[in-house]
Amino acid sequence: QADTTNTRTLKQIGAGDAVTAVVCIGTGIEASVLTTTALVDLGVKNIWAKAITAAHGRILQRVGAHNVVYPEAEMGSRVAHLVTGQMLEFLALDDDFGFGHGRSSDYS
């Protein structure tokens, strides 16, 4: 267990030697942003960070996250498609395009 918002602490545990780092801090937006910033300061080349809101994601990108993911929003969208009974599986390729497959009886 370590304070990941502290660059010195991350350096001590060898985080600066990582090729890829993933910041999966739950609802602590400040800790998420500070951890991402510390990893950038250490020169980590590939930083993935979890965001809980669009504003949080923009901040993470601005401080240097290379990839920002929104797992709760993405899963919520997927579940919404699944619970309608129309889709067994759904994959969004971008904001305006996705594809899925349903039961064959749905198309008869």
Buried (B, 14 or more C-beta within 10 A) or exposed (E): EEEBBEBEEBBEEEBBEBEEBEBEBEEEBEBBBBBBBBBBBBEBEEBBBBBBEEEBBEBBBEBBBBEBBBEEBEEEBBEEBBEEEEBEEBEBEEEEEBEBEBEEEEEE
